[in-house]
Protein backbone atom coordinates (compact mmCIF):
# COMPACT_ATOMS: atom_id res chain seq x y z
CA UNK A 1 0.00 0.00 0.00
CA UNK A 2 1.24 3.45 -0.86
CA UNK A 3 -0.35 5.23 2.11
CA UNK A 4 -0.72 8.53 0.24
CA UNK A 5 -3.96 10.48 0.42
CA UNK A 6 -5.59 11.59 -2.80
CA UNK A 7 -8.26 14.23 -2.46
CA UNK A 8 -10.91 13.83 -5.18
CA UNK A 9 -11.60 17.56 -5.39
CA UNK A 10 -7.97 18.30 -6.27
CA UNK A 11 -8.01 15.79 -9.15
CA UNK A 12 -11.44 16.98 -10.32
CA UNK A 13 -10.25 20.60 -10.44
CA UNK A 14 -7.37 19.64 -12.74
CA UNK A 15 -9.48 17.42 -15.00
CA UNK A 16 -12.30 19.95 -15.27
CA UNK A 17 -9.85 22.26 -17.10
CA UNK A 18 -9.69 19.83 -20.03
CA UNK A 19 -11.70 21.29 -22.94
CA UNK A 20 -13.21 17.88 -23.81
CA UNK A 21 -14.64 17.27 -20.33
CA UNK A 22 -18.09 18.53 -19.39
CA UNK A 23 -18.18 17.11 -15.83
CA UNK A 24 -15.96 14.86 -13.77
CA UNK A 25 -16.09 13.05 -10.42
CA UNK A 26 -13.24 11.07 -8.89
CA UNK A 27 -13.79 8.07 -6.63
CA UNK A 28 -11.44 5.58 -5.01
CA UNK A 29 -11.67 2.02 -6.24
CA UNK A 30 -9.94 -1.11 -4.97
CA UNK A 31 -6.50 -1.61 -6.50
CA UNK A 32 -4.27 -4.66 -6.00
CA UNK A 33 -1.08 -2.59 -6.16
CA UNK A 34 -1.88 0.34 -3.85
CA UNK A 35 -5.03 -0.71 -1.98
CA UNK A 36 -7.12 2.04 -3.56
CA UNK A 37 -6.61 4.09 -6.71
CA UNK A 38 -8.37 7.15 -8.13
CA UNK A 39 -10.85 6.51 -10.94
CA UNK A 40 -12.24 9.42 -12.96
CA UNK A 41 -15.87 9.27 -14.04
CA UNK A 42 -16.19 11.66 -16.96
CA UNK A 43 -19.10 13.17 -18.85
CA UNK A 44 -17.68 14.06 -22.26
CA UNK A 45 -18.10 17.38 -23.99
CA UNK A 46 -16.03 16.03 -26.91
CA UNK A 47 -17.22 12.59 -28.06
CA UNK A 48 -13.71 11.83 -29.41
CA UNK A 49 -12.14 12.12 -25.93
CA UNK A 50 -10.31 8.93 -24.90
CA UNK A 51 -9.13 7.43 -21.64
CA UNK A 52 -5.54 8.03 -22.76
CA UNK A 53 -6.26 11.74 -23.37
CA UNK A 54 -7.63 12.18 -19.85
CA UNK A 55 -4.79 10.28 -18.15
CA UNK A 56 -2.11 12.14 -20.13
CA UNK A 57 -3.72 15.49 -19.29
CA UNK A 58 -3.88 14.63 -15.59
CA UNK A 59 -0.20 13.61 -15.51
CA UNK A 60 0.81 17.05 -16.77
CA UNK A 61 -0.42 18.67 -13.53
CA UNK A 62 -0.63 15.91 -10.92
CA UNK A 63 1.87 13.73 -9.11
CA UNK A 64 1.85 10.15 -10.44
CA UNK A 65 -0.09 8.60 -7.56
CA UNK A 66 -2.84 11.26 -7.89
CA UNK A 67 -3.44 10.76 -11.61
CA UNK A 68 -6.39 8.46 -12.33
CA UNK A 69 -5.38 4.96 -13.39
CA UNK A 70 -8.72 4.42 -15.04
CA UNK A 71 -11.30 6.62 -16.73
CA UNK A 72 -14.93 5.61 -17.04
CA UNK A 73 -17.16 7.55 -19.39
CA UNK A 74 -20.71 8.07 -18.15
CA UNK A 75 -23.77 9.84 -19.57
CA UNK A 76 -24.39 11.76 -16.34
CA UNK A 77 -23.23 11.93 -12.73
CA UNK A 78 -25.66 11.15 -9.87
CA UNK A 79 -26.42 14.38 -7.97
CA UNK A 80 -28.44 15.72 -5.08
CA UNK A 81 -31.31 18.12 -5.86
CA UNK A 82 -28.91 21.03 -5.26
CA UNK A 83 -26.33 19.63 -7.72
CA UNK A 84 -23.73 18.03 -5.46
CA UNK A 85 -22.23 14.85 -6.93
CA UNK A 86 -23.10 11.71 -4.98
CA UNK A 87 -19.68 10.03 -4.98
CA UNK A 88 -20.73 7.09 -2.79
CA UNK A 89 -23.64 6.28 -5.11
CA UNK A 90 -21.36 6.61 -8.12
CA UNK A 91 -18.77 4.26 -6.61
CA UNK A 92 -21.50 1.75 -5.73
CA UNK A 93 -22.78 1.84 -9.33
CA UNK A 94 -19.28 1.12 -10.63
CA UNK A 95 -18.74 -1.91 -8.42
CA UNK A 96 -21.94 -3.68 -9.53
Backbone bond lengths (Angstrom), bond angles and torsions (degrees), N, CA, C in turn:
res aa  C-N    CA-C-N  psi(-1)  N-CA   C-N-CA  omega(-1)  CA-C   N-CA-C  phi
1 X - - - 1.445 - - 1.521 110.16 -
2 X 1.313 115.63 141.04 1.458 119.58 -177.10 1.527 111.58 -79.37
3 X 1.327 118.28 -35.62 1.444 121.04 178.66 1.515 115.01 79.36
4 X 1.321 118.45 2.83 1.463 121.70 179.33 1.516 110.43 -87.62
5 X 1.332 115.94 141.43 1.459 120.55 176.24 1.521 110.21 -88.05
6 X 1.308 115.19 136.30 1.458 121.42 174.47 1.521 106.64 -120.35
7 X 1.319 115.50 120.55 1.457 120.31 -179.49 1.527 109.10 -92.49
8 X 1.334 117.52 118.76 1.462 121.05 -175.61 1.524 113.34 -54.48
9 X 1.309 117.43 -38.77 1.465 120.66 -177.44 1.522 111.62 -61.09
10 X 1.325 116.54 -39.13 1.470 120.82 179.21 1.536 110.71 -61.97
11 X 1.318 116.52 -45.15 1.467 121.04 -179.61 1.532 109.75 -67.93
12 X 1.325 116.90 -41.47 1.467 121.29 179.63 1.525 111.47 -61.80
13 X 1.338 116.77 -40.03 1.469 119.93 179.31 1.524 111.24 -61.07
14 X 1.317 116.90 -41.59 1.468 121.10 178.64 1.524 110.18 -66.14
15 X 1.329 117.00 -50.17 1.462 120.63 -176.21 1.525 112.46 -65.98
16 X 1.328 117.31 -32.33 1.463 119.58 -178.86 1.527 112.48 -66.10
17 X 1.333 117.12 -14.60 1.475 121.08 176.94 1.531 112.49 -78.41
18 X 1.325 116.79 -13.39 1.472 119.80 179.97 1.527 108.69 -69.38
19 X 1.341 117.76 129.74 1.465 120.02 -177.31 1.530 114.78 -64.19
20 X 1.330 118.48 -19.82 1.460 121.19 -178.76 1.517 114.18 -91.30
21 X 1.351 116.52 -0.48 1.462 120.75 -177.16 1.526 109.92 -106.94
22 X 1.331 115.09 125.73 1.460 120.86 176.89 1.532 109.99 -84.21
23 X 1.346 115.87 -51.47 1.462 122.32 178.92 1.516 108.92 -143.05
24 X 1.331 115.61 153.78 1.460 119.59 178.30 1.523 109.73 -148.23
25 X 1.327 115.51 145.22 1.467 122.95 172.71 1.522 106.49 -136.50
26 X 1.317 116.18 140.30 1.462 121.02 -179.37 1.520 108.39 -115.28
27 X 1.325 115.30 132.07 1.466 121.76 178.37 1.528 108.55 -130.00
28 X 1.314 116.08 155.96 1.459 121.00 175.56 1.518 109.79 -89.94
29 X 1.316 115.53 132.92 1.462 120.97 178.11 1.532 108.76 -125.36
30 X 1.309 116.25 151.03 1.462 120.86 -179.86 1.523 110.60 -55.81
31 X 1.344 115.00 138.15 1.454 121.24 -179.28 1.527 107.71 -140.60
32 X 1.332 116.56 128.34 1.462 120.91 -177.34 1.528 112.11 -62.84
33 X 1.308 117.28 -33.09 1.461 121.63 -175.46 1.532 112.82 -78.29
34 X 1.336 117.08 -45.55 1.464 119.24 -173.21 1.531 114.24 -117.16
35 X 1.317 117.76 1.52 1.460 120.67 -177.94 1.516 111.81 93.38
36 X 1.333 116.03 -51.02 1.455 121.66 176.65 1.522 108.01 -151.05
37 X 1.327 115.93 139.84 1.466 120.71 -178.99 1.518 109.65 -132.34
38 X 1.348 116.37 149.05 1.464 119.19 178.54 1.524 112.06 -71.55
39 X 1.327 114.96 136.12 1.460 122.58 175.93 1.524 106.95 -124.07
40 X 1.328 116.75 128.83 1.462 121.30 179.69 1.519 109.99 -95.28
41 X 1.319 115.87 127.05 1.459 122.21 174.26 1.523 106.13 -103.61
42 X 1.316 116.07 116.28 1.458 121.76 -168.64 1.519 111.77 -119.06
43 X 1.339 114.82 133.80 1.461 121.47 168.26 1.522 104.71 -99.78
44 X 1.332 115.70 118.66 1.468 120.48 -175.42 1.521 113.32 -77.15
45 X 1.334 114.74 140.78 1.450 121.74 167.31 1.530 107.09 -94.62
46 X 1.351 115.04 -35.56 1.459 122.93 179.11 1.528 108.09 -106.44
47 X 1.334 118.29 114.13 1.465 119.93 -177.68 1.532 113.93 -63.05
48 X 1.336 117.96 -16.64 1.466 121.20 -179.50 1.528 112.26 -85.93
49 X 1.323 118.30 -4.50 1.464 122.53 -178.51 1.524 110.08 -61.77
50 X 1.344 116.40 134.40 1.460 121.20 -179.23 1.522 111.14 -115.45
51 X 1.318 115.47 166.28 1.458 121.57 176.34 1.526 109.68 -59.02
52 X 1.307 117.13 -42.87 1.465 121.88 179.30 1.519 112.39 -60.24
53 X 1.335 117.15 -39.97 1.470 121.51 178.03 1.527 110.48 -59.92
54 X 1.321 116.28 -45.74 1.464 121.52 -176.55 1.529 110.33 -67.32
55 X 1.319 117.26 -44.76 1.465 120.94 -179.26 1.530 110.46 -64.79
56 X 1.328 117.24 -44.54 1.468 120.76 179.02 1.526 111.10 -61.35
57 X 1.328 116.83 -42.62 1.463 121.38 178.96 1.528 110.72 -62.37
58 X 1.324 116.78 -41.89 1.465 120.18 -178.57 1.523 111.15 -66.76
59 X 1.315 117.69 -35.27 1.471 121.23 -178.43 1.525 112.83 -71.10
60 X 1.333 116.72 -17.69 1.461 119.68 176.52 1.523 111.64 -69.59
61 X 1.338 117.61 -28.29 1.467 121.57 -173.92 1.527 114.73 -120.01
62 X 1.317 117.73 -11.76 1.464 120.81 -175.12 1.525 111.49 -118.56
63 X 1.320 115.38 149.83 1.456 121.47 172.45 1.531 108.21 -62.37
64 X 1.315 117.30 150.00 1.461 122.23 -175.17 1.515 115.98 -49.09
65 X 1.332 117.96 -43.79 1.466 119.52 -177.57 1.526 112.83 -72.39
66 X 1.345 117.83 -16.27 1.467 120.96 179.32 1.527 112.40 -88.91
67 X 1.314 117.17 -23.52 1.464 121.06 -178.78 1.530 109.31 -67.32
68 X 1.328 117.57 136.59 1.466 119.58 179.40 1.525 110.88 -61.16
69 X 1.315 115.82 139.67 1.470 120.93 176.81 1.522 110.34 -87.27
70 X 1.324 114.06 -20.55 1.459 120.10 -176.63 1.519 108.80 -141.17
71 X 1.319 116.01 147.03 1.457 122.03 176.41 1.522 106.93 -126.31
72 X 1.315 115.55 130.12 1.458 120.91 177.91 1.521 107.07 -117.97
73 X 1.318 116.16 125.14 1.460 120.42 179.27 1.518 109.04 -89.89
74 X 1.335 115.45 129.56 1.460 121.91 -179.22 1.526 108.86 -126.48
75 X 1.333 115.51 159.61 1.469 120.72 178.71 1.524 110.96 -75.73
76 X 1.346 115.37 -37.74 1.468 120.48 178.73 1.518 109.22 -156.73
77 X 1.336 115.46 160.03 1.456 121.59 178.43 1.524 109.19 -100.31
78 X 1.343 118.26 139.21 1.468 119.94 177.60 1.529 109.20 -68.35
79 X 1.347 115.81 133.30 1.468 119.92 -176.53 1.519 111.09 -136.68
80 X 1.328 114.14 158.46 1.464 120.97 172.23 1.523 107.67 -74.94
81 X 1.335 117.78 168.99 1.471 119.97 177.54 1.538 113.98 -58.27
82 X 1.334 117.10 -24.54 1.468 119.31 179.23 1.533 112.46 -92.56
83 X 1.338 117.60 0.98 1.459 121.22 173.24 1.514 116.48 99.92
84 X 1.327 118.92 5.08 1.456 121.01 178.02 1.530 109.28 -78.59
85 X 1.333 115.91 134.46 1.461 120.38 -179.59 1.526 109.93 -70.28
86 X 1.322 115.11 133.97 1.467 122.26 178.69 1.533 108.50 -91.39
87 X 1.324 115.70 86.58 1.476 120.47 -175.80 1.528 112.47 -62.12
88 X 1.323 116.57 -42.26 1.474 119.82 -178.54 1.526 110.22 -60.97
89 X 1.327 116.76 -44.72 1.465 120.80 178.86 1.528 110.11 -63.91
90 X 1.311 116.85 -40.21 1.458 120.92 178.35 1.518 111.22 -62.40
91 X 1.332 116.41 -46.63 1.472 120.46 178.99 1.523 110.83 -61.73
92 X 1.342 116.62 -41.25 1.470 119.95 178.78 1.518 111.44 -62.91
93 X 1.348 117.55 -38.35 1.465 121.13 178.28 1.517 111.25 -64.16
94 X 1.328 116.80 -35.47 1.461 121.22 -177.69 1.508 113.05 -73.69
95 X 1.330 117.55 -26.87 1.458 120.17 -177.54 1.520 113.14 -87.96
96 X 1.332 117.78 -3.73 1.476 120.37 179.98 1.508 111.48 -74.32
